[in-house]
Amino acid sequence: MIAIVVSRADSASERIGEALLDLADWTERRDERRPDGEGGGTYYHTEGFELRTFDDLHIHLDRPDAAFDDPDLLVVVSRHSGETGPLLTAHFTGNFGEAEYGGTAGAFARACPNAAAVAVSALEAHAPPAYEVGTECTHHGPTAVGVPSMFVELGSDEAQWSDPAGARAVARAVLDLRGVDADREKQIAGFGGGHYAPRFGRIVRETAWAVGHVAADWGLEAMGNPAANREVLRRAVEESGADHVLVEGGRSGLADVLADLGYRVVTETWLRETSAHPLPVVAAVEERLDPVAEGLRFGEVVPRVEGDAADAVVVAALPTELVDAASAVDIEATRAAVADVAVAFETTEGGTRPRGQVALSADDPGAAAEALTDALAAILRTDYDDVSRRDGEVVARTETFDPAAARTLGVPEGPAFGRLADGEAVEVDGERIDPDVVRTEQVDRFPVVAPPE
């Protein structure tokens, strides 16, 4: 069940609350155990949601979840204030530094990264044309919330706070959270960057990773020395439900402290590469091949995992000569051919050129090796006259103009050479010389992709 908090001290919150009541079929109920201003009195229930109203400004509430009937998630509908124009946002609450706007210094409410990612997507789906959708860093209270929680906001000034279309968009996004879990397998905590956290918003939109608490640059400055605030950092990551962190801006001292706390410090490239694959598979592949930081890239194949993830993949060697020959013809097509059959593969040149080893699904690695050989051979056919497979090799043949043979026949260098090279016959001292007599066959042989034993 999702608890929805409406604050009478926030006109935008009230307007969103009205839109929520209008958009769903609610049952009116009474709670005489709590004062009306503390979520008691009249409240509303519909499938998956309970809506209660409080007198205090939401940032100052203490354990608002206690007013509800055993919620799994709490959503505060609120205004957003700023000079950003029409904006719909979602963010978590907490204080990396002093608690100037509610909550406790150095404390954090439990984030709901998966639900927030769904909320951002829903805001984008429902936003009126004039509105942007964004994410924000962690800021202000409350910090004492007994369940995962977030703010979903309508901004950024009075014109939007009183806008029925904006309020309705926020309300629809909140209702889209019905049945959504607070967490997912892949989530991180973030450190660094601006208040509106563009990098972390991009990760939420473009990868399978969700983002928990984010400390903007100003929040880190308010916190102070990372080594002296290890517990603040630990709480931020712990309340994000995360084991991985991303540090923006080259803050080596901060990254060192986070690593010492036991969290894995990763890059945006790592998050993108590992987006589609289960984390046990990622760990198994990085243990047996290069890590992502050294060129490992993940392919299109996601193996089935039954038991130990290491048993879901097998490792084979990429045939260097065949891959390099195909890369010389079309490097993008070669990389795509490897990615199409691979769980992961090693690369050079900034992830563009496959080279080294490849991890294949253990389900049928032989078929994957065959498919890759065929795909690489197909790339060679655009540059050779004939490409075939024979006795464990890819045999590529092409006929080329032989200048030495042309000279032997008395053909002078110049235009006649060019016409012969283009396949035209020429005449020398009254004698016709056909192009096929001055051509030689070049044969290149490449080992095929060998299936792992």
N, C-alpha and C positions, 0 to 999 in steps of 0.2 A: 504494500500500500504506500502511496506517495502522499506525504503531507504537504499542503500548500499554505504558506504564510502570507497573509495580507496585512499591511500596516495602515492604520487610519492616519498616521502622521505623514504619509506619503501619498500625494494625490494620484501619482501614476500607478502606485500599487493598488489603490482603490479602483481605478479605472480598469486595470487588468483583471482584478477580481470580479468586477461586474461583467466583463467579457467572458470570463470563465463560466460564470453562472448562466450566461446566455447561450453558450455553445454546447452545453451538455445537459443531460437529464439528471438533476440533483434532487436528493431527498433532504428536506429541512429537518434538523434534529436539535435537541436541547441538551446542554450540559450544565446542570445546576451546581456541580462540584467546584467549578472554577469561576472567578469573576469574568464578566463580559469583556473587560479590557485585557484579559490574559488568555484569550482564546476560548473562554467558556461562553455560556449563553447560547445563542443560536449559532449553529455551524452547519456545514453542508457535506453530504456524502454522495458520491457516485461510484460506479465500478472502478476500483483501482485508485481512487483519490478521496481525500478528505480536506476540506478547506475551512480554515479558522482565521478569525480576525483579531488583531492585537492593537492596543492603543499606542504602545511605545513604537518609536522608530526601530525598524528591524535590526539595525546594526547594534543596538543596545540590548537585545533580548538575551536572556540566559536560559538555556535548555528549552527552547521553544518546542522541541519534539515531545516533551513531557505532556503537553496538552493533548496530543493525538493518541489514537488507539493503535499502539504498537506499529509505527511506520517503519518502512525499510529505507526510505529516502525522503529528504525534506527539500522543498524548493521554495525559495523566497522570491516573490515577484516584486520588482522594485523599479525605481527610477534610476537612470544613469545621468550623472552631471558631468559636463565637459564642453569643450569648444570643438566638437567633432561633427556637428550637424546631426541629422537623423541617423540614429545608430541603435541597433539591437545587439546585446552582448550577453555573454554568460561567463561567470568566474566563480572562484572559490574564496573563502574568507580566512583571514589569519593575519598575523603581524610579524614580519621579520625584525622590526624594530619596536619602538614604543607604540603603545595602544592609544593613538590619538583619536581614533574613530571607532571605539567599541572593542570589546574583547579584552584579551590579556596579552601583554608584551611577550613575544617569542613563542606564541601558541597558535595552533591552527585547528580549524574544524576539519573533520574527516572529509576529504574530497570524494567526488564520484566521477572519475575520469570518463568512463564509458557513457554514462548518462549525459554528461556535458557535451561529449562529441555528438551524440544523437540530438541534443538540444540545438547545437550550432547548425547542424544540417537542417533541422526543422525550421529554425529561424530563417535560413536562406530560402527554404521552400515557400515560406509564408510572408516574407518581408514585402511591404508595399514598395512600389517602384522607387521612391525617393530615399529609401533606407539602405544603409550599408549594414553588414553583419560582421561582428568581430569578436575576439576574445580579449580578456584582460588578465593582467597579473593578479596575484593574490594581494588583497588589501582590505582593510577594515574588519570589524567584527560582524557577527559574533564568532567567538572561538569555542564556546562551550555548547556544542550541539551533539546529542547522543547518537546520531545516525549520520551517514554520508549526506552531504548537503551542498547546495550551490545557490547563487543568485542568478536569476534570468531577468534582464533589464530592458527598459524602454528609455531611450535618450534622444537628444541630450539636453534639452531645455524645456521651458513651459509649453512651447508650441507642440512638442511631441508628447509631453506628459498628459496633455489633454486631447490627444489625437485618437479617436476611436479606432481607426484603421491600424495604427501602431499597437494599441493595446490588444486588439483582436489577434494580431499576428503573434504577439508574445503568448497570449492565452492558447492559441492553437498549437504552438510549439510545445508548451507545457503538457497539453493533453496528449500530444504524440509520444510522451514518455511512458504511457501506460504499458506495464509489463517489462520495462527496460531495467536491466541490472545496473547497479552502481559501477561495477568494475568489469574489466575484460582481461584476457591473458597478457596483453601487451600494453603497458602504460609506464610513463616516465614522470619524473619531476624535472622542472626546468629552472635554469639559473642564468640571469643576464638578459640584456636587451631592453627594449622600451616598454612603457606601461601597457601598450596594446599587444605586446608579444607577437609580432608578425611571424617570426620563425616558428613559434609553437602553434600558432593558428594554422600555418601551412602544413605542419606535420599532422595536425588533427584532420585537415581536409583531404590530404593527399596520400596518407599512409594508413595502415591498420593500427597504428599506435595512438593511444589516447594520452592526454597530458593532464597531470594533476596540478599540484601547487607550482606556481611560477614566481620566482623572485626577480623583479625587474632591477635594473641597475640602481635605481633610487632606493629600492628595498634593501639591496645588499649594502649600500652605503649606510643606511639607517641601522642595519644589523651590526656592522663593524667587522673587525678582524675575524676571518673564518675560523682560525685556530682557537680563538677565544670563545667562539659561539658554536662549537661542535654539536651541542645538544639542540640548538635551534635548527641547525641543518638536518640533524637526525630526525627531529619531529616533523619537519616539512616533508621529507621523503617518506617517512613512515605513514604519515597521514595522507599521502598520495597513493598508498597501496602499491608502491613501486620498488623495484630492485635496480633499476637503471636510471641514470641521470644524464642530461645534456647540459653542458656549460657553454654558453655563448660568450665570445669576446676574449678568449685566450687567458682566462683567469687561472693560471697554473696553481697558485696557492690554494684557491677554492677547490679546484679539481683534485688536488692532492689530499685535502681533508676529506672530501667525499669518498675518494677511493679508500682511504684509511678507515673510514667508517664501514666499509664493506660493500659499497655500491659500485656497480660497473659504470664508468664514465664512457659514454658513446658519442658518436658524431651523427649528424643528420644523414650522411651517406649510409652509415650502418643501419639506421632506422629504416631508410628506404629499401635497402637491400634485403632486410630481414622481414619486411612487411607481410609477405604472403606465407612464410614458412613457420611451422611451430618452433618455439624456442628450443625444445630438446633437439630437434633436427639441426637448427643453427649451431648449437653447441657441439654436436657430434661432427658436423662438417668442418667447423673452424678448428677443431682439435686435430683433424686428419689432413686438412689442406691449409693453405695460407689463411690468416685472418683477413677480414674485410679491409682493414687498414693497409694491408700489403697487396691488395689487388683482387681478393676473392670477390666474385659476383654470383648472385643467386639466379638460377634459371627459372623456367616456366613450370617445371615438374615439382609437384608437392607430393612427397611419398606418403604412403600409408604407414602409420606407426602403430605397431602392436607389440608392446613390451619395450625393450631397449631401443631408443631412437638410433643408436649406432648400427643396429642390424637392418635399418630401413634403407641404408645407402651402401653402395660399393664404390671403390675408387679405381679409376683407370687412367692411363696416360694418354694425353692428346698426342696424335702423331704430328710432330713438329713440322715435317716437310709438307705434309698435305694441308695442314691448317695455314701455314705461311704462304703456300702457293695460292690457296683460295683467298687469303687476306690481301694478297697483291692484286687480285682481280677485283674484289669488292669486300672491303673490311667490314662494312656494316652488315652485309648479308652473311658473312662468315660468323660474326658474333651472334647474330640472330639464329643461325643454324645450330650453333652450340647451345645457346640458351633454350631453344625449343625442346631439346631432349635431356637437358641437364637439370639436376637438383642444384648444383653449383659448379663453378669452374674458376680456375686461376687465370689471371690476366696480367698483361704488362701495359705500358703506355696509358696510364690513367684509367684503366678498366676497359679500354677499347679493343685490345688485341688478345684473343684467347691464347694461352700458352702455359703448358705445364700439365696439371692434373685436372680431372673432371670427376665429380661425384654423380653417379647415376642411381636411379631407383633400383632397389634390390628385387623388385617384382619381376623385371625382365631386362636386365642390363644388356643382354645380347641383342635384343631388338633395338634398343636405344643406340648401340654402337653401329648396327647396320644402317639405321635411319640417318645417323650423323654422317657416315661415309657417303651415303647416297646424296645427301644434301650438299656436302662439300664437292662431290663430283659434278653435281649440277651447276655449281658456281663456276667450276673450271670450264665447262662446256661453252661458256660465253667468250672464252679466250683461246680455246683450242679447236681444231677441226674435228677431232674425234676423242671421246673419253669413254673408257670401258673399265670393267673390273675383271681381273684375271689373277688367279693364284695368290690371293692375299694382297694384291696391289691394285691401285688405281693407275691405269696406263693412259697417259694423255699424249696425243699425237697432233702435230701441226706441221704444215709445209710452209717453208719460208724461202724468200728469194736468196740465191747464192751468188754473191758478187764475184767470187773467184771463178765459178763456172762461166759466168757471162764474159769475164775478161778472156778466159781461155778460148772462147768462141769469137773473140775479136770485137765484142761490143764496147764502144767507147763510153766512158763514164759521162753522165749528164742526163739529158732528157730520155735517152733510150733506156738507161738503167731504170728510171722512174716508171716508164711504161711497162717494162718487163715485170717490175715489182708489183705493179697494179694489175697484172694478168693480161696485158696486151702483147701481141706479137710485134716484132720489129724486123726491119730489113737492114742487113749489113753487107755491103759490097754485092748487092743483088741477091743475097741469100736470106730466106725467111728464117727467123729464129722464134720458135714458139716458147711461151713462158714456162711450160712444164719441163723443158730441158734444162732450165737454169734454176730449178727449185730443188730443195733438199728437205727430207723429212727429219723433224726433231721429235724424239720420243723421251718423255719424262715419266719416271715411275715413282709412285708414292705409296708407302705402307698404309693400309687401311686402319680404321679405328679398331683396335683389338679389344674384344670384350674381356672384362676382368675375369680372372680364374676363380 
